[in-house]
Amino acid sequence: MNDRATPQISSRKRPRQSRSNALVAVILEAAAQVLAQQGAARFTTARVAERAGVSIGSLYQYFPNKAAILFRLQTEEWAQTGDVLRRVLEDAATPPLQRLRLLVHAFIRSECDEAQMRVALSDAAPLYRDAPETRQARAQGDAAFDAFMCEALPEATAETRALAVDLIGTTLSTVGKQFSSSAPSPAAIDAYADAMADMFCAYLQALTPAGTTAARAAAPARSR
C-alpha cells in the first residue's frame, strides 16, 4: 500500500502585481517545456526553476510542489479546451450531427495532448478530481451538452436526453483517456475519432422519430 501523503495542488499565493504575473507566466511556460521535452518521470521543480531562470525559492513562493504547477497547467488547458468544445456545441449554424463529429475530434485530440500531464498528476488525482476548478469545468461542460442535446433531440423525453448525455460523455471520457495513453499518431487519432463519431451519430439517429429532422437530417460526411 502507498502511504505517501497526497501533495497539495493549490498555488501558495496568487500574483497581484504585473511583475508577479510575469514571473508566474515564465514558470508555467518553462514547466510546459520541461514536461514536453523530458516527460512526466523527469518533471521536477528544480528542472522547472532552471529552465525558467529563477531561483527555487522564487518558484516556491507561488507553487509548493510540482503537483501544484502541473495542476495549474491542467486547469488552464481545461479552460481553453472547454471554450473550444462549447463553441462547437453552441454553433447553431452547423447541423447537430456535424457539431457532434467536430466535438469528438476536438475532445480526442485534447485528451492526447493532455496525456503526459495526467500521468504526472497521478499522485494528486484524489485532490484534483474534487477541486473547485474541476467541478466548475465539469459543470460548464454538462450545461453546454444538455443544451445541445435538447436541440439535437427535441422530441425525445428528458430521460432519453439525459441518458444520451451520460452515455456519450462517459464513453468519450473513459475511452478517450485509455486511447490517449498509447501516444497515437495523428492519423490514428483521426481514425479513432471518426469511428467514435460514427457510433454516436448513429445512436442519436436511432433515437430520432421518423419524420423529424433535427438530428436525422443530412447526416454529415466525415470532414475536418
SEDODREN-144199 format. One record per residue: x, z, y of N, C-alpha, C in turn; residue in one letter. Coordinates in Angstrom, 1 decimal. Example, Ala and Ser with C-alpha at 12.3 -4.5 7.8 and 13.67 -1.06 7.14 Angstrom:
BEGIN
<<13.2; 7.8; -5.7>; <12.3; 7.8; -4.5>; <13.2; 7.8; -3.3>; "A">
<<12.8; 7.1; -2.2>; <13.7; 7.1; -1.1>; <12.9; 7.9; 0.0>; "S">
This chain:
BEGIN
<<0.8; 0.0; -1.2>; <0.0; 0.0; 0.0>; <0.9; 0.0; 1.2>; "M">
<<0.5; -0.8; 2.3>; <1.2; -0.8; 3.5>; <0.7; 0.2; 4.5>; "N">
<<1.6; 1.2; 4.8>; <1.1; 2.3; 5.7>; <1.6; 2.2; 7.1>; "D">
<<2.2; 1.0; 7.4>; <2.7; 0.8; 8.8>; <1.6; 0.9; 9.8>; "R">
<<1.8; 1.5; 10.9>; <0.8; 1.6; 12.0>; <0.5; 0.2; 12.5>; "A">
<<-0.7; -0.1; 12.8>; <-1.1; -1.4; 13.4>; <-0.6; -1.4; 14.8>; "T">
<<0.1; -2.5; 15.3>; <0.6; -2.5; 16.6>; <-0.4; -2.6; 17.7>; "P">
<<-0.1; -2.0; 18.9>; <-1.0; -2.2; 20.0>; <-1.0; -3.6; 20.5>; "Q">
<<-2.2; -4.1; 20.8>; <-2.2; -5.5; 21.2>; <-2.6; -5.7; 22.7>; "I">
<<-3.0; -4.7; 23.4>; <-3.3; -4.8; 24.8>; <-2.1; -4.8; 25.6>; "S">
<<-2.1; -5.5; 26.8>; <-1.0; -5.5; 27.7>; <-0.8; -4.1; 28.2>; "S">
<<0.5; -3.8; 28.5>; <0.8; -2.5; 29.0>; <0.3; -2.3; 30.4>; "R">
<<0.4; -3.3; 31.3>; <-0.2; -3.3; 32.6>; <-0.5; -4.7; 33.0>; "K">
<<-1.5; -4.9; 33.9>; <-1.8; -6.2; 34.4>; <-1.0; -6.5; 35.7>; "R">
<<-0.5; -7.7; 35.8>; <0.3; -8.0; 37.1>; <-0.7; -8.1; 38.2>; "P">
<<-0.3; -7.6; 39.4>; <-1.2; -7.6; 40.6>; <-0.6; -8.4; 41.7>; "R">
<<0.6; -8.7; 41.7>; <1.3; -9.5; 42.7>; <1.7; -10.9; 42.2>; "Q">
<<1.9; -11.8; 43.1>; <2.2; -13.2; 42.7>; <3.6; -13.2; 41.9>; "S">
<<4.5; -12.3; 42.4>; <5.8; -12.2; 41.7>; <5.6; -11.8; 40.2>; "R">
<<4.7; -10.8; 40.0>; <4.5; -10.2; 38.7>; <3.8; -11.3; 37.8>; "S">
<<2.8; -12.0; 38.4>; <2.1; -13.0; 37.7>; <3.1; -14.1; 37.3>; "N">
<<4.0; -14.4; 38.1>; <5.0; -15.5; 37.8>; <5.9; -15.0; 36.6>; "A">
<<6.3; -13.7; 36.6>; <7.1; -13.2; 35.6>; <6.3; -13.2; 34.2>; "L">
<<5.1; -12.8; 34.2>; <4.3; -12.9; 33.0>; <4.2; -14.3; 32.5>; "V">
<<4.0; -15.2; 33.4>; <3.8; -16.7; 33.0>; <5.1; -17.1; 32.4>; "A">
<<6.3; -16.7; 32.9>; <7.6; -17.1; 32.3>; <7.7; -16.5; 30.9>; "V">
<<7.3; -15.3; 30.8>; <7.4; -14.6; 29.5>; <6.5; -15.3; 28.4>; "I">
<<5.3; -15.7; 28.8>; <4.4; -16.3; 27.9>; <4.8; -17.7; 27.5>; "L">
<<5.4; -18.5; 28.5>; <5.9; -19.8; 28.2>; <7.1; -19.7; 27.3>; "E">
<<8.0; -18.7; 27.5>; <9.1; -18.5; 26.6>; <8.6; -18.1; 25.2>; "A">
<<7.6; -17.3; 25.1>; <7.0; -16.9; 23.8>; <6.5; -18.1; 23.1>; "A">
<<5.8; -19.0; 23.8>; <5.2; -20.1; 23.1>; <6.4; -21.0; 22.6>; "A">
<<7.5; -21.1; 23.3>; <8.6; -21.9; 22.9>; <9.3; -21.3; 21.6>; "Q">
<<9.5; -20.0; 21.7>; <10.1; -19.3; 20.5>; <9.2; -19.5; 19.3>; "V">
<<7.9; -19.3; 19.4>; <7.0; -19.4; 18.3>; <7.1; -20.9; 17.7>; "L">
<<7.0; -21.9; 18.6>; <7.0; -23.2; 18.2>; <8.3; -23.7; 17.5>; "A">
<<9.5; -23.2; 18.1>; <10.8; -23.6; 17.6>; <11.3; -22.8; 16.4>; "Q">
<<11.0; -21.5; 16.4>; <11.6; -20.7; 15.4>; <10.6; -20.1; 14.4>; "Q">
<<9.3; -20.3; 14.7>; <8.3; -19.8; 13.7>; <8.0; -18.3; 13.8>; "G">
<<6.9; -18.0; 13.1>; <6.4; -16.6; 13.2>; <7.4; -15.6; 12.7>; "A">
<<8.2; -15.9; 11.6>; <9.0; -15.0; 11.0>; <10.2; -14.5; 11.9>; "A">
<<10.6; -15.4; 12.8>; <11.7; -15.1; 13.7>; <11.3; -14.8; 15.1>; "R">
<<10.0; -14.5; 15.3>; <9.5; -14.2; 16.6>; <9.7; -12.8; 16.9>; "F">
<<10.5; -12.4; 17.9>; <10.7; -11.1; 18.3>; <10.7; -11.0; 19.9>; "T">
<<10.5; -9.8; 20.4>; <10.5; -9.5; 21.8>; <11.9; -9.9; 22.4>; "T">
<<13.0; -9.5; 21.6>; <14.3; -9.8; 22.1>; <14.5; -11.3; 22.3>; "A">
<<14.1; -12.1; 21.4>; <14.3; -13.6; 21.5>; <13.4; -14.1; 22.7>; "R">
<<12.2; -13.5; 22.9>; <11.4; -14.0; 24.0>; <12.1; -13.6; 25.3>; "V">
<<12.6; -12.4; 25.4>; <13.2; -12.0; 26.6>; <14.4; -12.9; 26.9>; "A">
<<15.2; -13.2; 25.9>; <16.4; -14.0; 26.1>; <16.0; -15.4; 26.5>; "E">
<<15.0; -16.0; 25.9>; <14.5; -17.3; 26.3>; <14.0; -17.3; 27.7>; "R">
<<13.3; -16.2; 28.1>; <12.7; -16.1; 29.4>; <13.7; -15.8; 30.5>; "A">
<<14.9; -15.3; 30.1>; <15.9; -15.0; 31.1>; <15.6; -13.7; 31.8>; "G">
<<14.9; -12.8; 31.1>; <14.6; -11.5; 31.7>; <15.1; -10.4; 30.8>; "V">
<<15.2; -9.2; 31.3>; <15.6; -8.0; 30.5>; <14.5; -7.6; 29.6>; "S">
<<14.8; -7.0; 28.5>; <13.8; -6.5; 27.6>; <13.0; -5.4; 28.2>; "I">
<<13.6; -4.7; 29.2>; <12.8; -3.7; 29.9>; <11.7; -4.3; 30.8>; "G">
<<12.0; -5.4; 31.4>; <11.1; -6.1; 32.2>; <9.9; -6.6; 31.4>; "S">
<<10.2; -7.1; 30.2>; <9.2; -7.6; 29.3>; <8.3; -6.5; 28.9>; "L">
<<8.9; -5.3; 28.5>; <8.1; -4.2; 28.1>; <7.2; -3.6; 29.2>; "Y">
<<7.5; -3.9; 30.4>; <6.6; -3.4; 31.5>; <5.2; -4.0; 31.3>; "Q">
<<5.1; -5.2; 30.7>; <3.8; -5.8; 30.6>; <3.3; -6.0; 29.1>; "Y">
<<4.2; -6.0; 28.2>; <3.9; -6.2; 26.8>; <4.6; -5.1; 25.9>; "F">
<<3.9; -4.2; 25.3>; <4.5; -3.2; 24.5>; <5.2; -3.6; 23.2>; "P">
<<4.9; -4.8; 22.7>; <5.4; -5.3; 21.5>; <5.1; -6.8; 21.3>; "N">
<<5.6; -7.4; 20.3>; <5.4; -8.8; 20.1>; <4.0; -9.1; 19.8>; "K">
<<3.2; -8.2; 19.2>; <1.8; -8.5; 18.9>; <1.0; -8.6; 20.2>; "A">
<<1.4; -7.9; 21.2>; <0.7; -8.0; 22.5>; <0.9; -9.3; 23.1>; "A">
<<2.2; -9.8; 23.0>; <2.5; -11.1; 23.6>; <1.7; -12.2; 22.8>; "I">
<<1.7; -12.1; 21.5>; <1.0; -13.1; 20.7>; <-0.5; -13.1; 21.0>; "L">
<<-1.0; -11.9; 21.1>; <-2.5; -11.8; 21.3>; <-2.9; -12.4; 22.7>; "F">
<<-2.0; -12.2; 23.7>; <-2.3; -12.8; 25.0>; <-2.2; -14.3; 24.9>; "R">
<<-1.3; -14.9; 24.1>; <-1.2; -16.3; 23.9>; <-2.5; -16.8; 23.2>; "L">
<<-2.9; -16.0; 22.2>; <-4.1; -16.3; 21.4>; <-5.4; -16.3; 22.3>; "Q">
<<-5.5; -15.3; 23.1>; <-6.7; -15.3; 23.9>; <-6.8; -16.4; 25.0>; "T">
<<-5.6; -16.8; 25.5>; <-5.6; -18.0; 26.4>; <-5.9; -19.2; 25.7>; "E">
<<-5.5; -19.3; 24.4>; <-5.8; -20.5; 23.6>; <-7.3; -20.5; 23.3>; "E">
<<-7.9; -19.4; 23.0>; <-9.3; -19.3; 22.7>; <-10.1; -19.8; 23.9>; "W">
<<-9.7; -19.3; 25.1>; <-10.4; -19.7; 26.3>; <-10.3; -21.2; 26.5>; "A">
<<-9.2; -21.8; 26.4>; <-9.0; -23.3; 26.5>; <-9.8; -24.0; 25.5>; "Q">
<<-9.7; -23.6; 24.2>; <-10.4; -24.3; 23.2>; <-11.9; -24.1; 23.3>; "T">
<<-12.4; -22.9; 23.7>; <-13.8; -22.6; 23.9>; <-14.4; -23.5; 25.0>; "G">
<<-13.6; -23.7; 26.0>; <-14.1; -24.6; 27.1>; <-14.3; -26.0; 26.6>; "D">
<<-13.3; -26.5; 25.8>; <-13.4; -27.9; 25.2>; <-14.6; -28.0; 24.3>; "V">
<<-14.8; -27.0; 23.4>; <-15.9; -27.1; 22.5>; <-17.3; -27.0; 23.2>; "L">
<<-17.4; -26.1; 24.2>; <-18.6; -26.0; 24.9>; <-19.0; -27.3; 25.7>; "R">
<<-17.9; -28.0; 26.3>; <-18.2; -29.2; 27.0>; <-18.7; -30.3; 26.0>; "R">
<<-18.2; -30.3; 24.8>; <-18.6; -31.2; 23.8>; <-20.1; -31.0; 23.4>; "V">
<<-20.4; -29.7; 23.1>; <-21.8; -29.3; 22.7>; <-22.8; -29.6; 23.8>; "L">
<<-22.4; -29.4; 25.1>; <-23.3; -29.5; 26.2>; <-23.4; -30.9; 26.8>; "E">
<<-22.7; -31.8; 26.3>; <-22.7; -33.2; 26.8>; <-24.0; -33.9; 26.4>; "D">
<<-25.1; -33.8; 27.2>; <-26.4; -34.3; 26.9>; <-26.4; -35.8; 26.8>; "A">
<<-25.4; -36.5; 27.4>; <-25.4; -37.9; 27.4>; <-24.9; -38.5; 26.1>; "A">
<<-24.4; -37.6; 25.2>; <-23.9; -38.1; 23.9>; <-24.9; -37.6; 22.8>; "T">
<<-25.3; -38.5; 21.9>; <-26.2; -38.1; 20.8>; <-25.7; -36.9; 20.0>; "P">
<<-26.6; -36.0; 19.6>; <-26.2; -34.8; 18.9>; <-25.3; -34.9; 17.7>; "P">
<<-25.5; -35.9; 16.9>; <-24.6; -36.0; 15.7>; <-23.2; -36.5; 16.1>; "L">
<<-23.1; -37.3; 17.2>; <-21.8; -37.7; 17.6>; <-21.1; -36.5; 18.2>; "Q">
<<-21.8; -35.6; 19.0>; <-21.3; -34.4; 19.5>; <-20.7; -33.5; 18.4>; "R">
<<-21.5; -33.4; 17.3>; <-21.1; -32.6; 16.2>; <-19.8; -33.1; 15.6>; "L">
<<-19.7; -34.4; 15.5>; <-18.5; -35.0; 14.9>; <-17.3; -34.7; 15.8>; "R">
<<-17.5; -34.9; 17.1>; <-16.4; -34.6; 18.1>; <-16.0; -33.1; 18.0>; "L">
<<-17.0; -32.3; 17.8>; <-16.7; -30.8; 17.7>; <-15.9; -30.5; 16.5>; "L">
<<-16.2; -31.1; 15.4>; <-15.5; -30.8; 14.2>; <-14.0; -31.2; 14.4>; "V">
<<-13.8; -32.4; 14.9>; <-12.4; -32.9; 15.1>; <-11.6; -31.9; 16.1>; "H">
<<-12.3; -31.5; 17.2>; <-11.6; -30.7; 18.1>; <-11.3; -29.3; 17.5>; "A">
<<-12.2; -28.8; 16.7>; <-12.0; -27.5; 16.1>; <-10.9; -27.5; 15.1>; "F">
<<-10.9; -28.5; 14.2>; <-9.9; -28.6; 13.2>; <-8.5; -28.7; 13.8>; "I">
<<-8.4; -29.6; 14.8>; <-7.1; -29.7; 15.5>; <-6.7; -28.4; 16.1>; "R">
<<-7.6; -27.7; 16.7>; <-7.3; -26.4; 17.3>; <-6.8; -25.4; 16.2>; "S">
<<-7.5; -25.4; 15.1>; <-7.1; -24.4; 14.0>; <-5.6; -24.8; 13.6>; "E">
<<-5.3; -26.0; 13.5>; <-4.0; -26.4; 13.0>; <-2.9; -26.0; 14.1>; "C">
<<-3.3; -26.2; 15.4>; <-2.4; -25.8; 16.5>; <-2.1; -24.3; 16.5>; "D">
<<-3.1; -23.5; 16.1>; <-3.0; -22.0; 16.1>; <-2.5; -21.4; 14.8>; "E">
<<-2.2; -22.2; 13.8>; <-1.9; -21.6; 12.5>; <-0.7; -20.7; 12.6>; "A">
<<0.4; -21.1; 13.3>; <1.6; -20.2; 13.3>; <1.2; -18.9; 14.0>; "Q">
<<0.4; -18.9; 15.0>; <0.1; -17.7; 15.8>; <-0.7; -16.8; 14.9>; "M">
<<-1.6; -17.3; 14.1>; <-2.4; -16.4; 13.2>; <-1.5; -15.7; 12.2>; "R">
<<-0.5; -16.4; 11.7>; <0.5; -15.8; 10.8>; <1.2; -14.6; 11.5>; "V">
<<1.7; -14.9; 12.7>; <2.4; -13.9; 13.5>; <1.6; -12.7; 13.8>; "A">
<<0.3; -12.9; 14.0>; <-0.6; -11.8; 14.4>; <-1.2; -11.1; 13.2>; "L">
<<-0.8; -11.4; 12.0>; <-1.4; -10.8; 10.8>; <-1.4; -9.3; 10.8>; "S">
<<-0.3; -8.7; 11.2>; <-0.3; -7.2; 11.2>; <-1.3; -6.6; 12.2>; "D">
<<-1.6; -7.3; 13.2>; <-2.6; -6.8; 14.2>; <-4.0; -7.3; 14.0>; "A">
<<-4.2; -8.0; 12.9>; <-5.6; -8.6; 12.6>; <-6.7; -7.6; 12.7>; "A">
<<-6.6; -6.4; 12.2>; <-7.8; -5.5; 12.3>; <-8.1; -5.2; 13.7>; "P">
<<-7.2; -5.1; 14.6>; <-7.5; -4.9; 16.0>; <-8.0; -6.1; 16.8>; "L">
<<-7.3; -7.2; 16.6>; <-7.7; -8.4; 17.4>; <-9.1; -8.9; 17.0>; "Y">
<<-9.5; -8.7; 15.7>; <-10.8; -9.2; 15.3>; <-11.9; -8.5; 16.1>; "R">
<<-11.7; -7.2; 16.5>; <-12.8; -6.5; 17.2>; <-12.4; -6.3; 18.6>; "D">
<<-11.4; -6.9; 19.1>; <-11.0; -6.7; 20.5>; <-12.1; -7.3; 21.5>; "A">
<<-12.3; -6.8; 22.7>; <-13.3; -7.3; 23.6>; <-13.1; -8.8; 23.8>; "P">
<<-11.9; -9.3; 23.9>; <-11.7; -10.8; 24.1>; <-12.2; -11.6; 23.0>; "E">
<<-12.0; -11.0; 21.8>; <-12.5; -11.7; 20.6>; <-14.0; -11.8; 20.6>; "T">
<<-14.7; -10.7; 20.9>; <-16.1; -10.6; 20.9>; <-16.7; -11.5; 22.0>; "R">
<<-16.0; -11.6; 23.1>; <-16.5; -12.4; 24.2>; <-16.4; -13.9; 23.8>; "Q">
<<-15.3; -14.3; 23.2>; <-15.1; -15.7; 22.8>; <-16.2; -16.1; 21.8>; "A">
<<-16.4; -15.2; 20.8>; <-17.4; -15.4; 19.8>; <-18.8; -15.5; 20.3>; "R">
<<-19.2; -14.7; 21.3>; <-20.5; -14.7; 21.9>; <-20.7; -16.0; 22.6>; "A">
<<-19.7; -16.4; 23.4>; <-19.9; -17.6; 24.2>; <-20.1; -18.9; 23.3>; "Q">
<<-19.3; -18.9; 22.2>; <-19.4; -20.0; 21.3>; <-20.7; -20.0; 20.6>; "G">
<<-21.2; -18.8; 20.2>; <-22.5; -18.7; 19.5>; <-23.6; -19.2; 20.4>; "D">
<<-23.6; -18.8; 21.7>; <-24.7; -19.2; 22.6>; <-24.7; -20.7; 22.8>; "A">
<<-23.5; -21.4; 22.9>; <-23.5; -22.8; 23.1>; <-24.0; -23.5; 21.8>; "A">
<<-23.6; -23.0; 20.6>; <-24.0; -23.6; 19.4>; <-25.5; -23.5; 19.2>; "F">
<<-26.1; -22.3; 19.5>; <-27.5; -22.1; 19.4>; <-28.3; -23.1; 20.3>; "D">
<<-27.8; -23.3; 21.5>; <-28.5; -24.2; 22.4>; <-28.4; -25.7; 21.9>; "A">
<<-27.2; -26.0; 21.3>; <-27.0; -27.3; 20.8>; <-28.0; -27.6; 19.6>; "F">
<<-28.1; -26.5; 18.7>; <-29.0; -26.7; 17.6>; <-30.5; -26.8; 17.9>; "M">
<<-30.9; -26.2; 19.0>; <-32.3; -26.4; 19.5>; <-32.5; -27.8; 19.9>; "C">
<<-31.5; -28.5; 20.5>; <-31.6; -29.9; 20.8>; <-31.5; -30.8; 19.6>; "E">
<<-30.6; -30.5; 18.7>; <-30.4; -31.3; 17.5>; <-31.6; -31.2; 16.6>; "A">
<<-32.2; -30.1; 16.4>; <-33.3; -29.8; 15.5>; <-34.5; -29.2; 16.2>; "L">
<<-35.1; -30.0; 17.2>; <-36.2; -29.4; 18.0>; <-37.4; -29.0; 17.2>; "P">
<<-37.7; -29.7; 16.1>; <-38.9; -29.4; 15.3>; <-38.7; -28.4; 14.2>; "E">
<<-37.4; -28.0; 14.0>; <-37.1; -27.0; 12.9>; <-37.5; -25.6; 13.4>; "A">
<<-37.8; -24.8; 12.4>; <-38.1; -23.4; 12.7>; <-36.8; -22.7; 13.2>; "T">
<<-37.0; -21.5; 13.9>; <-35.9; -20.8; 14.4>; <-35.0; -20.3; 13.2>; "A">
<<-35.6; -20.0; 12.1>; <-34.9; -19.5; 10.9>; <-34.0; -20.7; 10.4>; "E">
<<-34.6; -21.9; 10.4>; <-33.8; -23.0; 9.9>; <-32.6; -23.3; 10.8>; "T">
<<-32.8; -23.3; 12.1>; <-31.7; -23.5; 13.1>; <-30.7; -22.4; 13.0>; "R">
<<-31.1; -21.2; 12.8>; <-30.1; -20.1; 12.7>; <-29.3; -20.2; 11.4>; "A">
<<-29.9; -20.7; 10.3>; <-29.2; -20.9; 9.1>; <-28.2; -22.1; 9.3>; "L">
<<-28.6; -23.1; 10.0>; <-27.7; -24.2; 10.2>; <-26.5; -23.8; 11.1>; "A">
<<-26.7; -23.0; 12.1>; <-25.6; -22.5; 12.9>; <-24.7; -21.6; 12.1>; "V">
<<-25.2; -20.8; 11.3>; <-24.4; -19.9; 10.5>; <-23.6; -20.7; 9.4>; "D">
<<-24.2; -21.6; 8.7>; <-23.6; -22.4; 7.7>; <-22.4; -23.2; 8.3>; "L">
<<-22.7; -23.9; 9.3>; <-21.7; -24.8; 9.9>; <-20.6; -24.0; 10.5>; "I">
<<-20.9; -22.9; 11.3>; <-19.9; -22.1; 11.9>; <-19.0; -21.4; 10.9>; "G">
<<-19.6; -20.8; 9.8>; <-18.9; -20.1; 8.8>; <-18.0; -21.1; 8.0>; "T">
<<-18.5; -22.3; 7.7>; <-17.7; -23.2; 7.0>; <-16.5; -23.7; 7.8>; "T">
<<-16.8; -24.1; 9.1>; <-15.7; -24.5; 10.0>; <-14.6; -23.5; 10.1>; "L">
<<-15.0; -22.2; 10.3>; <-14.0; -21.2; 10.5>; <-13.2; -20.9; 9.2>; "S">
<<-13.9; -20.7; 8.1>; <-13.2; -20.4; 6.8>; <-12.4; -21.5; 6.3>; "T">
<<-13.0; -22.7; 6.1>; <-12.3; -23.8; 5.6>; <-11.2; -24.3; 6.5>; "V">
<<-11.5; -24.3; 7.8>; <-10.5; -24.8; 8.8>; <-9.3; -23.9; 8.8>; "G">
<<-9.4; -22.6; 8.6>; <-8.3; -21.7; 8.6>; <-7.5; -22.0; 7.3>; "K">
<<-8.1; -22.2; 6.2>; <-7.4; -22.4; 5.0>; <-6.7; -23.8; 5.0>; "Q">
<<-7.3; -24.8; 5.5>; <-6.7; -26.1; 5.6>; <-5.5; -26.1; 6.5>; "F">
<<-5.7; -25.5; 7.7>; <-4.6; -25.5; 8.7>; <-3.3; -24.8; 8.2>; "S">
<<-3.5; -23.9; 7.2>; <-2.3; -23.1; 6.8>; <-1.3; -24.0; 6.0>; "S">
<<-1.7; -25.2; 5.6>; <-0.8; -26.1; 4.8>; <0.0; -27.1; 5.7>; "S">
<<-0.1; -26.9; 7.1>; <0.7; -27.7; 8.0>; <0.4; -29.2; 7.8>; "A">
<<-0.9; -29.6; 7.8>; <-1.2; -31.0; 7.5>; <-0.7; -32.0; 8.6>; "P">
<<-0.5; -33.2; 8.2>; <-0.1; -34.3; 9.1>; <-1.3; -34.7; 10.0>; "S">
<<-1.1; -35.3; 11.2>; <-2.2; -35.8; 12.0>; <-3.2; -36.7; 11.2>; "P">
<<-2.7; -37.5; 10.3>; <-3.6; -38.4; 9.6>; <-4.5; -37.6; 8.6>; "A">
<<-3.8; -36.5; 8.0>; <-4.6; -35.7; 7.1>; <-5.7; -34.9; 7.9>; "A">
<<-5.3; -34.4; 9.1>; <-6.3; -33.7; 9.9>; <-7.5; -34.6; 10.2>; "I">
<<-7.2; -35.8; 10.6>; <-8.3; -36.7; 10.9>; <-9.2; -37.0; 9.7>; "D">
<<-8.6; -37.2; 8.6>; <-9.3; -37.5; 7.3>; <-10.2; -36.3; 7.0>; "A">
<<-9.6; -35.1; 7.1>; <-10.3; -33.9; 6.7>; <-11.5; -33.6; 7.6>; "Y">
<<-11.2; -33.8; 9.0>; <-12.3; -33.6; 9.9>; <-13.4; -34.6; 9.8>; "A">
<<-13.1; -35.9; 9.4>; <-14.1; -36.9; 9.2>; <-15.0; -36.5; 8.0>; "D">
<<-14.4; -36.0; 6.9>; <-15.1; -35.6; 5.7>; <-16.1; -34.4; 6.1>; "A">
<<-15.6; -33.4; 6.8>; <-16.4; -32.3; 7.2>; <-17.6; -32.7; 8.1>; "M">
<<-17.3; -33.6; 9.0>; <-18.3; -34.1; 9.9>; <-19.4; -34.9; 9.2>; "A">
<<-18.9; -35.7; 8.2>; <-19.9; -36.4; 7.4>; <-20.9; -35.5; 6.7>; "D">
<<-20.3; -34.4; 6.1>; <-21.1; -33.4; 5.4>; <-22.1; -32.7; 6.4>; "M">
<<-21.6; -32.3; 7.5>; <-22.5; -31.6; 8.5>; <-23.6; -32.5; 9.0>; "F">
<<-23.2; -33.8; 9.3>; <-24.2; -34.7; 9.9>; <-25.3; -35.0; 8.8>; "C">
<<-24.9; -35.2; 7.6>; <-25.9; -35.4; 6.5>; <-26.8; -34.2; 6.4>; "A">
<<-26.2; -33.0; 6.5>; <-27.0; -31.8; 6.4>; <-28.1; -31.7; 7.5>; "Y">
<<-27.7; -32.0; 8.7>; <-28.7; -32.0; 9.8>; <-29.7; -33.1; 9.7>; "L">
<<-29.3; -34.2; 9.2>; <-30.3; -35.3; 9.0>; <-31.3; -34.9; 7.9>; "Q">
<<-30.9; -34.2; 6.9>; <-31.8; -33.8; 5.9>; <-32.8; -32.8; 6.4>; "A">
<<-32.4; -32.0; 7.4>; <-33.3; -31.0; 8.0>; <-34.3; -31.6; 9.0>; "L">
<<-34.1; -32.9; 9.4>; <-34.9; -33.5; 10.4>; <-36.1; -34.2; 9.8>; "T">
<<-37.3; -33.8; 10.1>; <-38.5; -34.5; 9.6>; <-38.5; -36.0; 9.8>; "P">
<<-39.1; -36.8; 8.9>; <-39.1; -38.2; 9.1>; <-39.9; -38.5; 10.3>; "A">
<<-39.4; -39.5; 11.1>; <-40.1; -39.9; 12.3>; <-39.6; -39.3; 13.6>; "G">
<<-38.8; -38.3; 13.5>; <-38.2; -37.7; 14.7>; <-36.9; -38.3; 14.9>; "T">
<<-36.4; -38.2; 16.1>; <-35.2; -39.0; 16.5>; <-34.0; -38.1; 17.0>; "T">
<<-34.3; -36.8; 17.3>; <-33.2; -36.0; 18.0>; <-31.9; -36.0; 17.2>; "A">
<<-32.0; -35.7; 15.9>; <-30.7; -35.6; 15.2>; <-30.6; -36.8; 14.3>; "A">
<<-31.7; -37.5; 13.9>; <-31.6; -38.6; 12.9>; <-31.2; -39.9; 13.6>; "R">
<<-31.6; -40.1; 14.8>; <-31.5; -41.4; 15.4>; <-30.0; -41.8; 15.6>; "A">
<<-29.7; -43.0; 15.2>; <-28.4; -43.6; 15.3>; <-27.3; -42.7; 14.9>; "A">
<<-27.2; -42.3; 13.6>; <-26.1; -41.5; 13.2>; <-24.8; -42.2; 13.5>; "A">
<<-23.9; -41.6; 14.2>; <-22.7; -42.3; 14.7>; <-21.7; -42.6; 13.7>; "P">
<<-21.1; -43.8; 13.9>; <-19.9; -44.1; 13.1>; <-18.8; -43.2; 13.5>; "A">
<<-17.8; -43.2; 12.6>; <-16.6; -42.3; 12.8>; <-15.9; -42.9; 14.0>; "R">
<<-15.6; -42.1; 15.0>; <-14.9; -42.5; 16.2>; <-14.2; -41.3; 16.8>; "S">
<<-13.0; -41.6; 17.4>; <-12.3; -40.6; 18.1>; <-11.7; -41.2; 19.4>; "R">
